Amino acid sequence: MTPLMADLLLLPDTNLFVQCKSLSELDWSTLGDYEHIRLIVSRPVQVEIDRQKNKGSDRLGQRARKASSLFREIAESEDNNMVIRERNPRVTILLENRMKPDASLRDTLDYSERDDQLVGIASSYTQSFTLADVAVLTTDTGPILSAKAVGVRWIAVPSSWLLAPETTDQEKTIQKLQAQVQRLQSLGPVVDVSFFAPDGSVLDKPHFDVSHYRPLASEQIEELMQELQSVFPIATDFGPTGPVERNFINMPNPPHSRKEVFTPASAAEKKQYTERDYPEWLGQVRQFFEYLHLILSDYDDLPRVHVGLSNKGSQPARDAMVVIRARGRLAIRPPLPNEGDPGDDEGAIHPRRLFGGQLKIPPPPQTPAGRWETSGYIVNRLLEKARTHQSDTLSGFDSIDWQPTISALARDANAFDYKTDRPLQLVSQYELECAQWRHGTPTEILIVEVDAQSDVNVSGVLEVEVHADNLPDVKQTKLPITLNVTLIDIFEKARSLMQV
């Protein structure tokens, strides 16, 4: 066990009484392993406290008046002494007017200054009480410099002892106004925006990897087109050139037997195939190869950011609009809808609807090769139905009203929907709106896909703005994003897609 040191005679300046917590709350053990700490309130400190107690109603005046009352209570005691703490360590406070500043330091210290008076008195105590440690307790620069100049020990007031900085009247007014603004804002919508990964983890300056596909060079496309025409050459054989008949005998039901007649391909059909269908197909395949790098990108899963929107206020947000914007070299879009999903507009150019919605070249046109037509029972049956005005079963669908009802087309006033058409291509900005965004509802999750506008690594910012009629200020939140781009050659992929 470390032995206890001698008593500590501590001469504090006024800061101990006006800038620190109550004496009974302080951790005196931080000053050292002393059995007894004696606080000596010298004459300069008493005078300064008497002066400060008339400062008015601010904290300095209030604390000085409290210290003055303590000093009066001590002065009225029998031995000018009071116990602050009983043990570990024992702490007492003493009013002392008899000890004078060290006369030998008069040429070094300016005893017209109270700080130097305090240091001079501490020097006198050091000489009179050689069996105890003596120190000045202060936080001010003046006493510290004077103590160092004459070799008097000083101890800095621990920062944990200090009160929080006092707020001025102006700061109090600002705090009051801020509280009023906060109260008024809490009466309306209070918007919170956050960014999450698909797994629910919070995003902060994320780094994503994306793949871009190098466009096919013109010579590569020519090579592929030559291979294609060697595999699917233009047809020159269009089948038999003359009419042929054959009988189909239905053994279980002879009345349903029929005769089939073959009609050769016409000159017009052959001309359409040769001069229009096949050349147009070649043009479609060429276009497929030219756009293949973009089509492949649309089939890739882009990095996703989940934007969480919450209305934590006490009122719905009226006519709310959310602006999702990409800054820098970023591009964004919502996830592509599947065919037939809500928001999948058949009139819009869906990237995955191009070329039949399949990731392979368009099939070649069908070669005209004539056709077999049935005559006999079936033909006569259709003529009989027409003569007797019998309707075909499918004609019953003509009476169905396929017009959508108004309720099916109306928007949900409490849900977010795209302000204009849902973007299917990568864009720099799009908006969603909600007529009445309810408060206290579950967090709204908007999924944003992110890509780079170039084939090199890029950095940018995903920016989300929330506007509303009854929202005092626009809520803006930003997420810095870095994309690492890998460029991939697609020639072999294009060759493999020629399997039709």
C-alpha positions in Angstrom: 0.0 0.0 0.0 1.3 3.5 -0.9 1.8 5.5 2.3 -0.2 8.7 2.7 1.6 11.9 2.1 1.7 14.9 4.4 -1.2 17.3 4.7 -1.9 19.5 1.8 -2.4 23.2 2.4 -4.3 24.4 -0.6 -4.8 28.1 -1.3 -7.6 28.4 -4.0 -8.4 31.4 -6.0 -12.0 32.6 -6.5 -12.6 30.1 -9.4 -13.1 27.3 -6.9 -16.2 29.0 -5.5 -17.7 30.6 -8.6 -16.7 28.3 -11.5 -16.7 24.8 -9.9 -19.3 22.5 -8.6 -20.2 22.4 -4.9 -17.3 21.6 -2.7 -19.0 18.5 -1.3 -19.4 17.1 -4.9 -15.7 17.4 -5.9 -13.4 14.3 -6.1 -10.6 15.6 -3.9 -8.7 12.3 -4.2 -7.6 13.4 -7.7 -5.2 15.9 -6.1 -3.0 13.2 -4.5 -2.8 10.6 -1.7 -3.3 13.0 1.1 -4.9 12.2 4.5 -6.1 15.8 5.1 -6.6 18.7 2.6 -6.9 22.1 4.2 -8.5 24.8 2.1 -7.2 28.2 3.2 -9.4 31.1 2.0 -6.9 34.0 2.0 -7.7 37.7 2.4 -7.4 38.4 -1.4 -10.0 35.7 -2.2 -12.4 37.0 0.5 -12.2 40.6 -0.9 -12.8 39.4 -4.5 -15.8 37.3 -3.5 -17.3 40.4 -1.7 -16.8 42.3 -4.9 -18.4 39.7 -7.2 -21.5 39.1 -5.0 -22.8 42.4 -6.3 -22.7 41.4 -10.0 -26.4 41.0 -10.3 -28.5 37.9 -11.2 -26.1 36.1 -13.5 -24.4 32.9 -12.4 -21.2 34.7 -11.2 -23.1 36.9 -8.8 -25.3 34.0 -7.6 -22.2 31.8 -6.9 -20.3 34.6 -5.2 -23.3 35.3 -2.9 -23.4 31.6 -2.1 -19.6 31.6 -1.3 -20.0 34.8 0.8 -22.7 33.1 2.9 -20.4 30.1 3.4 -17.6 32.4 4.5 -19.9 34.2 7.0 -20.9 30.8 8.4 -17.3 29.8 8.9 -16.4 33.2 10.4 -19.2 32.8 13.0 -17.8 29.4 14.0 -15.5 29.1 17.0 -12.3 28.3 15.1 -13.1 29.7 11.6 -13.1 26.2 10.4 -15.6 23.8 8.7 -15.5 20.2 7.6 -16.3 19.6 3.9 -15.6 15.9 3.9 -14.8 13.5 6.7 -12.4 11.0 5.1 -10.6 9.7 2.0 -9.3 12.4 2.3 -10.6 14.6 5.0 -11.3 18.1 3.7 -11.7 21.2 5.8 -12.0 24.9 5.0 -10.4 27.7 7.0 -10.7 31.5 6.7 -7.3 33.1 7.3 -6.3 36.8 7.4 -3.1 36.7 9.5 -0.7 35.3 7.0 0.9 38.1 4.9 2.5 37.9 1.4 6.2 37.0 1.5 8.1 40.3 1.8 11.2 38.8 0.1 9.2 38.5 -3.1 8.1 42.1 -3.2 10.5 43.0 -6.0 9.4 40.0 -8.1 5.6 40.0 -7.5 3.3 43.0 -7.8 1.3 43.0 -4.5 -1.2 45.5 -5.9 -2.6 42.6 -7.9 -4.7 40.0 -6.0 -3.2 37.1 -8.0 0.3 38.0 -6.9 -1.0 38.5 -3.3 -2.3 35.0 -3.4 1.0 33.6 -4.6 3.0 35.6 -2.0 0.8 34.3 0.8 1.3 30.7 -0.5 5.1 31.4 -0.3 4.8 32.5 3.3 2.9 29.3 4.1 5.6 27.2 2.4 8.2 28.7 4.7 6.1 28.4 7.9 4.7 24.8 7.4 7.6 22.7 6.2 5.9 19.4 7.2 3.0 20.0 4.8 2.7 20.5 1.1 1.5 23.9 0.0 0.1 24.8 -3.3 -2.0 27.4 -5.1 -5.2 26.0 -6.7 -6.2 27.9 -9.9 -7.2 27.7 -13.6 -6.0 31.2 -14.5 -2.8 32.0 -16.3 -1.8 34.9 -14.1 -1.4 33.0 -10.8 0.3 30.1 -12.6 2.9 32.3 -14.2 3.6 34.2 -10.9 3.9 30.9 -9.0 6.4 29.5 -11.5 8.4 32.7 -11.3 9.0 32.4 -7.6 9.1 28.6 -7.2 5.7 28.2 -5.5 3.8 25.0 -6.3 0.6 25.3 -8.2 -2.2 22.8 -9.0 -4.6 23.2 -11.9 -8.3 22.8 -11.1 -9.4 19.4 -12.7 -11.6 20.0 -15.7 -14.2 17.6 -14.3 -14.7 20.0 -11.4 -15.8 22.9 -13.6 -19.4 23.8 -14.3 -20.7 23.9 -17.9 -20.1 27.3 -19.6 -22.7 29.8 -18.6 -25.1 30.8 -21.3 -25.4 34.6 -21.9 -28.7 36.4 -22.2 -28.4 36.3 -25.9 -27.8 32.6 -25.9 -30.7 32.0 -23.6 -32.9 34.0 -26.0 -31.7 31.9 -29.0 -32.3 28.7 -27.1 -35.8 29.8 -26.2 -36.5 30.7 -29.8 -35.1 27.4 -31.0 -37.3 25.5 -28.5 -40.3 27.4 -29.9 -39.4 26.6 -33.5 -38.9 22.9 -32.5 -42.3 22.9 -30.8 -44.0 24.4 -33.8 -42.3 22.0 -36.2 -43.4 19.1 -34.0 -47.0 20.1 -34.6 -46.5 19.3 -38.3 -44.7 16.7 -40.3 -41.2 15.8 -39.2 -39.3 14.0 -42.0 -36.4 11.6 -41.5 -34.4 10.2 -44.4 -31.9 7.3 -44.1 -29.9 5.1 -46.4 -29.7 1.3 -46.1 -28.2 -1.6 -47.9 -30.6 -4.4 -49.0 -29.5 -6.4 -45.9 -30.7 -3.6 -43.6 -27.2 -2.2 -42.7 -26.8 1.5 -42.6 -24.9 2.9 -45.6 -22.1 5.5 -45.1 -20.0 6.4 -48.2 -20.5 3.0 -49.9 -18.2 1.6 -52.6 -20.0 -0.5 -55.2 -18.7 -2.7 -58.1 -20.5 -2.5 -61.5 -19.8 -4.2 -64.8 -20.0 -2.4 -68.1 -19.9 -4.1 -71.5 -17.6 -2.9 -74.3 -19.6 -2.3 -77.5 -18.9 -4.6 -80.4 -16.6 -3.0 -83.0 -17.9 -2.7 -86.6 -15.5 -5.4 -87.8 -16.7 -7.7 -85.1 -20.3 -7.1 -86.1 -19.5 -7.9 -89.8 -17.8 -11.1 -88.7 -20.9 -12.1 -86.7 -23.2 -11.3 -89.6 -21.2 -13.4 -92.0 -21.3 -16.3 -89.6 -25.1 -15.8 -89.2 -25.8 -15.8 -92.9 -23.7 -19.0 -93.3 -25.8 -20.7 -90.6 -29.1 -19.2 -91.8 -28.8 -18.5 -95.5 -31.6 -17.0 -97.5 -33.9 -19.7 -98.6 -34.2 -20.6 -102.4 -36.4 -23.7 -102.1 -40.0 -22.9 -101.5 -41.5 -26.4 -101.8 -43.7 -28.0 -104.5 -44.8 -25.7 -107.2 -48.0 -27.4 -108.2 -51.3 -28.3 -106.3 -51.5 -31.7 -104.6 -54.5 -33.4 -102.9 -54.7 -36.0 -100.1 -57.5 -37.7 -98.2 -57.7 -37.9 -94.4 -59.8 -40.9 -93.3 -61.3 -40.8 -89.8 -61.9 -44.5 -89.1 -63.8 -44.2 -85.8 -66.1 -41.5 -87.3 -66.2 -41.7 -91.1 -68.5 -38.7 -91.5 -65.6 -36.6 -90.2 -63.2 -37.7 -92.9 -61.8 -34.8 -95.0 -59.8 -34.0 -98.0 -56.7 -31.7 -97.8 -55.4 -29.7 -100.7 -51.8 -28.3 -100.9 -51.4 -24.8 -102.2 -47.9 -23.8 -103.3 -46.2 -20.5 -102.1 -47.3 -17.6 -104.2 -45.0 -15.4 -106.2 -46.0 -12.5 -103.9 -45.1 -14.5 -100.7 -41.7 -15.5 -102.2 -41.0 -11.9 -103.2 -41.9 -10.6 -99.7 -39.6 -13.1 -98.1 -36.7 -12.4 -100.4 -36.9 -8.6 -100.7 -38.4 -7.6 -97.4 -38.6 -10.2 -94.6 -35.1 -11.7 -94.8 -33.3 -8.3 -95.3 -35.3 -6.8 -92.5 -34.4 -9.7 -90.2 -30.7 -9.1 -91.0 -31.2 -5.5 -90.1 -32.8 -6.5 -86.8 -29.9 -8.8 -86.0 -27.4 -6.1 -86.8 -29.2 -3.7 -84.5 -29.3 -6.4 -81.8 -25.5 -6.6 -82.0 -25.1 -2.8 -82.0 -27.1 -2.5 -78.8 -26.0 -5.7 -77.2 -23.8 -4.0 -74.6 -26.7 -1.9 -73.4 -29.1 -4.9 -73.4 -26.6 -6.9 -71.3 -26.4 -4.1 -68.8 -30.1 -4.0 -68.4 -30.1 -7.7 -67.5 -27.4 -7.1 -64.8 -28.3 -6.5 -61.2 -27.2 -2.9 -60.4 -26.1 -1.9 -56.9 -29.2 -0.9 -54.8 -29.6 1.8 -52.2 -32.7 1.6 -50.0 -34.0 5.0 -49.1 -36.0 5.0 -45.9 -38.6 7.8 -45.5 -40.4 8.4 -42.2 -42.9 11.0 -41.1 -42.3 11.2 -37.3 -44.4 14.4 -36.8 -47.9 14.8 -35.5 -49.5 15.6 -38.9 -49.6 14.2 -42.4 -47.4 15.9 -45.0 -49.6 17.5 -47.6 -48.8 17.3 -51.3 -45.4 15.7 -50.5 -42.9 15.3 -53.2 -39.6 13.3 -53.1 -36.9 14.3 -55.5 -34.2 11.6 -56.1 -31.2 13.1 -57.8 -27.7 11.8 -58.9 -24.8 14.3 -58.7 -21.5 13.8 -60.4 -21.0 11.0 -62.9 -23.7 8.8 -61.4 -27.0 7.6 -63.0 -30.0 6.2 -61.2 -33.4 4.5 -61.8 -35.9 2.6 -59.8 -35.8 -1.2 -60.2 -37.2 -2.3 -63.6 -40.7 -3.8 -63.2 -41.4 -7.3 -64.4 -43.7 -7.6 -67.3 -47.3 -7.1 -66.2 -46.3 -5.7 -62.8 -47.9 -2.4 -61.6 -46.0 0.4 -63.2 -45.1 -1.6 -66.3 -46.4 0.6 -69.1 -46.7 -1.5 -72.3 -46.3 1.6 -74.3 -43.0 2.5 -72.8 -39.7 1.1 -74.1 -38.8 -1.5 -71.5 -35.2 -2.5 -72.0 -36.0 -6.2 -71.4 -38.9 -6.0 -73.9 -36.6 -5.3 -76.8 -36.2 -8.1 -79.4 -39.1 -10.1 -77.9 -37.8 -9.9 -74.3 -35.3 -12.6 -74.9 -31.5 -12.4 -74.6 -30.8 -13.9 -78.0 -31.0 -12.8 -81.6 -34.5 -12.5 -83.3 -35.5 -15.7 -85.0 -35.2 -15.7 -88.8 -38.4 -15.2 -90.9 -40.4 -18.3 -91.8 -39.7 -19.5 -95.4 -42.9 -19.6 -97.5 -43.3 -23.2 -98.5 -47.0 -23.5 -99.4 -49.8 -24.8 -97.1 -52.3 -27.6 -96.7 -56.0 -26.6 -96.5 -58.9 -28.7 -95.5 -62.0 -29.1 -97.6 -65.1 -31.3 -97.1 -66.9 -31.8 -93.8 -65.3 -28.9 -91.8 -65.8 -26.4 -94.6 -69.3 -27.5 -95.1 -70.0 -27.3 -91.4 -68.8 -23.6 -91.3 -71.0 -22.9 -94.3 -74.0 -24.5 -92.5 -73.4 -22.4 -89.4 -73.3 -19.2 -91.5 -76.6 -20.2 -93.3 -78.4 -20.9 -90.1 -77.0 -17.7 -88.4 -75.3 -19.8 -85.6 -72.7 -17.8 -83.8 -69.2 -19.1 -82.9 -68.6 -19.7 -79.2 -65.9 -17.1 -79.1 -68.2 -14.4 -80.3 -69.7 -14.2 -76.7 -66.6 -12.2 -75.6 -67.8 -9.3 -77.7 -70.3 -8.4 -74.9 -67.7 -8.0 -72.2 -66.8 -4.4 -71.3 -63.0 -4.1 -71.0 -63.0 -0.5 -70.0 -61.2 0.0 -66.6 -63.3 1.5 -63.8 -62.5 4.9 -62.3 -61.6 3.3 -59.0 -59.0 1.0 -60.7 -57.3 4.0 -62.2 -57.4 6.4 -59.2 -54.2 6.9 -57.2 -53.9 6.0 -53.5 -53.7 9.4 -51.8 -51.6 8.0 -49.0 -49.0 6.2 -51.2 -46.1 7.5 -53.1 -46.3 7.3 -56.9 -44.1 8.5 -59.7 -44.9 12.1 -60.7 -44.5 11.3 -64.3 -43.8 8.0 -66.0 -41.7 5.5 -64.1 -38.2 5.8 -65.5 -37.1 2.6 -67.3 -33.7 4.0 -68.4 -30.9 5.4 -66.3 -31.6 9.1 -65.5 -30.1 11.9 -63.4 -33.3 12.6 -61.5 -36.9 11.5 -61.0 -39.7 12.4 -58.6 -42.4 10.7 -56.6 -45.4 12.4 -54.9 -48.0 11.6 -52.3 -51.1 13.7 -51.7 -51.2 13.0 -48.0 -48.2 11.2 -46.4 -49.5 9.9 -43.2 -47.6 10.3 -39.9 -46.9 7.4 -37.6 -47.0 4.9 -40.5 -44.2 2.3 -41.2 -41.1 3.6 -42.9 -41.5 4.0 -46.7 -38.7 2.2 -48.6 -37.8 3.5 -52.0 -35.2 1.4 -53.9 -32.7 3.2 -56.1 -30.4 1.4 -58.5 -27.1 3.2 -59.2 -24.7 3.0 -62.2 -21.8 5.0 -63.6 -22.2 7.3 -66.6 -18.8 6.3 -67.9 -16.6 3.2 -68.2 -14.1 4.5 -65.6 -14.3 4.6 -61.8 -16.5 7.4 -60.6 -17.6 9.2 -57.5 -20.8 11.1 -56.9 -23.6 11.8 -54.5 -27.1 10.4 -54.2 -29.3 13.3 -53.1 -32.8 13.0 -51.7 -35.1 16.0 -51.2 -38.5 16.0 -49.5 -40.9 18.8 -50.1 -44.4 19.3 -48.7 -46.9 22.2 -48.4 -46.8 22.1 -44.6 -43.1 21.3 -44.2 -41.3 24.5 -43.1 -38.0 23.6 -44.8 -37.0 21.3 -47.6 -35.4 18.2 -46.1 -32.2 17.3 -48.0 -30.0 14.3 -47.3 -27.0 13.2 -49.2 -25.1 9.9 -49.6 -21.6 9.9 -51.2 -21.0 6.9 -53.5 -18.0 5.5 -55.3 -18.4 3.0 -58.2 -15.6 0.7 -59.3 -16.3 -0.1 -63.0 -15.1 -3.3 -64.7 -15.2 -3.3 -68.6 -16.1 -6.7 -70.2 -15.6 -7.8 -73.8 -18.8 -9.4 -75.3 -17.7 -10.8 -78.6 -17.9 -14.5 -77.5 -21.1 -13.8 -75.7 -22.6 -12.4 -78.9 -21.5 -15.5 -80.8 -23.2 -17.7 -78.3 -26.5 -15.8 -78.6 -26.8 -16.8 -82.3 -28.3 -20.1 -81.2 -31.9 -19.8 -82.1 
